[in-house]
Amino acid sequence: MTYQQSASIIQYQRLQPFKAISFDLDDTLYNNRPYVTHATEQLFELINRLYPATTAWRSEQWQQLKHHLFTLRPELAHDTSAARYAMLHQGLLHFGYSETQASQGAQLGMDCFHHHRSDFTVASDVLAVLQQLGQQFPLIGITNGNVDSRRIGLSEVMQFVLHPGHGVKMKPHSDMFTLACKQLVIEPSQLLHIGDHPLSDIAGAKMAGCQSIWLNPCMQQKHKTAQTVLPHVEINQLTLLLRLL
């Protein structure tokens, strides 16, 4: 028997007039985990092949190194690409490779990761929803990740996509929400943000003064933050935006 999820719209606050819509990307417009998992596997397969000494480490040791680097350089916590590069570079140095080898290896690893990380296209039904919404509102992306929005098919439906890094902090910090409103020439309250994460997207939008819709496909139990910071609306299917808006 095939389980058919019923459509659900829960309104907590009345939406006020808005002029633009922003979307989180990862896990909102597509399931992000398989692509990142595959890209990570390909990255370390390359590093292990080119720099055999690194086979002594498993993923846990690499992650420990990355988190150690966060304590030394806190800005890396807001730039996933820079953090991954720094992890690879420092790891190769740890295994006795020269500065030149470490720099070259880290860059090769990043090129490999970025290629596989964005090696997909957003589903046609999702793009169709965005295309319909885009006829009425400017659409943009606000993501903590580093996916190439052009390669996955979003450049045709979004005016621009913002990423953290270079001094711009990740959600739930307000940096990208504020920057988006400046580029759109609107007030924060005139931006409607849609995302899957109760902290990064819903609490982040709220703190920036924006409106929000929580896309919660599994109708999961509320995150602790979401118990006190509610979205304006909660939905479990992206297509419900067309009915709602």
C-alpha positions as CSV (number, residue, x, y, z in Angstrom):
1,M,0.0,0.0,0.0
2,T,1.3,3.4,-0.9
3,Y,1.0,6.1,1.8
4,Q,-0.4,9.3,0.5
5,Q,0.5,12.3,2.7
6,S,-2.4,14.6,3.2
7,A,-2.0,18.3,2.6
8,S,-1.7,20.4,5.7
9,I,-1.7,24.2,6.2
10,I,-1.5,25.6,9.8
11,Q,-1.8,29.3,10.2
12,Y,-0.3,30.8,13.4
13,Q,-0.3,34.4,12.4
14,R,-1.9,36.3,9.5
15,L,0.4,37.0,6.7
16,Q,0.8,40.7,6.0
17,P,1.3,42.1,2.5
18,F,4.8,41.3,1.2
19,K,6.8,42.2,-2.0
20,A,9.3,39.3,-2.4
21,I,9.8,35.7,-1.4
22,S,13.1,34.1,-0.3
23,F,13.7,30.3,-0.2
24,D,16.1,28.3,1.7
25,L,17.7,25.8,-0.7
26,D,19.1,22.6,1.0
27,D,16.3,20.3,2.3
28,T,13.6,22.8,1.3
29,L,13.7,22.6,-2.5
30,Y,15.4,19.2,-2.7
31,N,16.8,16.5,-0.4
32,N,20.3,17.7,0.2
33,R,21.9,14.8,2.1
34,P,22.5,12.3,-0.8
35,Y,24.4,14.9,-2.8
36,V,26.6,16.1,0.0
37,T,27.3,12.5,1.1
38,H,28.3,11.5,-2.4
39,A,30.4,14.6,-2.9
40,T,32.2,13.9,0.4
41,E,32.9,10.3,-0.6
42,Q,34.3,11.4,-3.9
43,L,36.4,14.1,-2.3
44,F,38.1,11.7,0.2
45,E,38.5,9.0,-2.5
46,L,40.5,11.5,-4.5
47,I,42.6,12.7,-1.5
48,N,43.3,9.2,-0.3
49,R,44.5,8.2,-3.9
50,L,46.7,11.2,-4.4
51,Y,48.0,11.5,-0.9
52,P,48.2,7.9,0.5
53,A,49.3,8.9,4.0
54,T,45.8,10.4,4.6
55,T,44.3,6.9,4.5
56,A,45.3,6.7,8.2
57,W,42.3,9.0,9.0
58,R,38.6,8.3,9.0
59,S,36.0,10.9,8.6
60,E,35.8,11.4,12.4
61,Q,39.4,12.6,12.5
62,W,38.8,15.1,9.7
63,Q,35.7,16.4,11.4
64,Q,37.6,16.8,14.7
65,L,40.3,18.8,12.8
66,K,37.6,21.1,11.2
67,H,36.0,21.8,14.6
68,H,39.4,22.5,16.1
69,L,40.0,25.0,13.3
70,F,36.7,26.7,14.2
71,T,38.2,27.5,17.6
72,L,41.3,29.0,16.0
73,R,39.4,30.8,13.3
74,P,35.8,31.4,14.3
75,E,34.9,33.0,10.9
76,L,35.2,29.6,9.3
77,A,32.0,28.5,11.0
78,H,30.2,30.8,8.6
79,D,31.8,29.7,5.4
80,T,31.5,26.0,4.6
81,S,33.8,26.2,1.6
82,A,36.6,28.0,3.4
83,A,36.2,25.6,6.3
84,R,36.5,22.5,4.1
85,Y,39.5,24.0,2.3
86,A,41.2,24.8,5.6
87,M,40.5,21.3,6.9
88,L,42.1,19.7,3.8
89,H,45.1,22.0,3.8
90,Q,45.8,21.6,7.5
91,G,45.3,17.8,7.3
92,L,47.7,17.4,4.4
93,L,50.3,19.4,6.4
94,H,49.7,17.2,9.4
95,F,50.6,14.1,7.3
96,G,53.9,15.7,6.3
97,Y,53.1,17.0,2.8
98,S,54.7,20.3,1.8
99,E,52.9,23.6,1.7
100,T,52.7,23.4,-2.1
101,Q,51.3,19.9,-2.0
102,A,48.8,20.8,0.8
103,S,47.6,23.9,-1.2
104,Q,47.3,22.0,-4.4
105,G,45.6,19.0,-2.7
106,A,43.1,21.2,-0.9
107,Q,42.2,22.9,-4.1
108,L,41.8,19.7,-6.1
109,G,39.7,18.3,-3.3
110,M,37.5,21.4,-3.3
111,D,37.1,21.2,-7.1
112,C,36.0,17.6,-6.8
113,F,33.6,18.3,-4.0
114,H,32.0,21.3,-5.7
115,H,31.5,19.3,-8.9
116,H,29.7,16.4,-7.3
117,R,27.9,18.6,-4.7
118,S,26.0,20.4,-7.5
119,D,25.7,17.6,-9.9
120,F,21.9,17.4,-10.0
121,T,18.9,19.4,-11.2
122,V,16.0,20.6,-9.0
123,A,12.9,18.5,-9.7
124,S,10.6,19.8,-12.5
125,D,7.5,20.0,-10.2
126,V,9.4,22.2,-7.8
127,L,10.7,24.4,-10.6
128,A,7.1,24.6,-11.8
129,V,5.9,26.0,-8.4
130,L,8.7,28.5,-8.4
131,Q,7.9,29.6,-12.0
132,Q,4.3,30.2,-11.1
133,L,5.2,32.2,-7.9
134,G,7.8,34.1,-9.9
135,Q,5.1,35.5,-12.1
136,Q,3.7,37.4,-9.1
137,F,6.8,38.0,-6.8
138,P,10.5,38.4,-7.1
139,L,12.1,35.1,-5.9
140,I,15.5,34.8,-4.3
141,G,17.5,32.2,-2.4
142,I,19.1,32.5,1.1
143,T,21.2,29.4,1.9
144,N,23.8,28.4,4.4
145,G,25.2,26.0,1.9
146,N,27.5,26.3,-1.1
147,V,25.4,24.7,-3.9
148,D,25.8,26.2,-7.3
149,S,22.3,27.5,-7.9
150,R,23.0,27.9,-11.7
151,R,24.0,24.3,-12.2
152,I,20.9,22.9,-10.4
153,G,18.5,25.0,-12.4
154,L,17.6,27.9,-10.1
155,S,19.1,30.8,-12.1
156,E,16.0,30.8,-14.4
157,V,13.6,31.3,-11.5
158,M,15.5,33.3,-8.9
159,Q,16.9,36.8,-9.2
160,F,19.9,36.0,-7.0
161,V,21.0,33.6,-4.3
162,L,22.9,34.7,-1.2
163,H,25.5,32.5,0.6
164,P,27.4,33.2,3.8
165,G,31.1,33.9,4.0
166,H,33.5,36.8,3.5
167,G,32.1,38.5,6.6
168,V,28.4,37.5,6.0
169,K,27.2,35.2,8.8
170,M,25.0,32.1,8.4
171,K,21.4,32.0,9.3
172,P,19.9,32.4,11.9
173,H,22.1,35.5,12.0
174,S,20.3,38.3,10.2
175,D,23.1,39.2,7.8
176,M,21.7,37.5,4.6
177,F,18.1,38.6,5.3
178,T,19.2,42.2,5.7
179,L,21.4,42.0,2.6
180,A,18.5,40.5,0.6
181,C,16.2,43.3,1.6
182,K,18.7,45.9,0.7
183,Q,19.3,44.4,-2.7
184,L,15.5,44.1,-3.3
185,V,14.9,47.6,-1.9
186,I,12.2,46.5,0.5
187,E,11.6,46.5,4.2
188,P,12.3,43.3,6.2
189,S,8.6,42.9,6.9
190,Q,8.0,42.8,3.1
191,L,10.1,39.7,2.7
192,L,8.5,36.3,3.1
193,H,11.0,33.5,3.8
194,I,10.3,29.8,3.3
195,G,12.5,27.1,4.7
196,D,12.6,23.8,6.5
197,H,14.7,24.6,9.5
198,P,12.9,26.0,12.6
199,L,16.1,27.7,13.9
200,S,18.0,28.8,10.8
201,D,15.0,29.7,8.7
202,I,12.0,30.5,11.0
203,A,13.8,32.0,14.0
204,G,16.3,33.6,11.7
205,A,13.6,35.3,9.6
206,K,11.7,36.4,12.8
207,M,14.8,38.0,14.3
208,A,15.5,39.8,11.0
209,G,12.0,41.2,11.0
210,C,10.8,39.1,8.1
211,Q,7.7,36.9,7.7
212,S,8.1,33.2,7.4
213,I,6.6,29.9,6.3
214,W,7.8,26.6,7.7
215,L,8.0,23.8,5.2
216,N,7.7,20.8,7.5
217,P,7.1,17.7,5.2
218,C,7.0,15.1,8.0
219,M,5.0,17.4,10.4
220,Q,7.9,16.7,12.7
221,Q,7.7,17.5,16.4
222,K,8.5,21.1,17.0
223,H,12.1,22.1,17.5
224,K,12.6,23.6,21.0
225,T,13.1,27.0,19.3
226,A,10.0,26.7,17.2
227,Q,7.9,26.3,20.4
228,T,8.5,29.9,21.2
229,V,9.3,31.3,17.7
230,L,6.4,30.3,15.5
231,P,6.2,30.8,11.8
232,H,3.3,32.7,10.3
233,V,2.3,29.5,8.5
234,E,3.3,25.9,8.5
235,I,2.9,23.6,5.5
236,N,3.9,20.1,4.6
237,Q,4.0,20.3,0.8
238,L,5.7,23.0,-1.4
239,T,2.8,23.0,-3.8
240,L,0.5,24.4,-1.1
241,L,2.2,27.7,-1.6
242,L,0.2,28.1,-4.8
243,R,-3.0,27.7,-2.8
244,L,-1.9,29.8,0.1
245,L,-0.3,32.7,-1.8
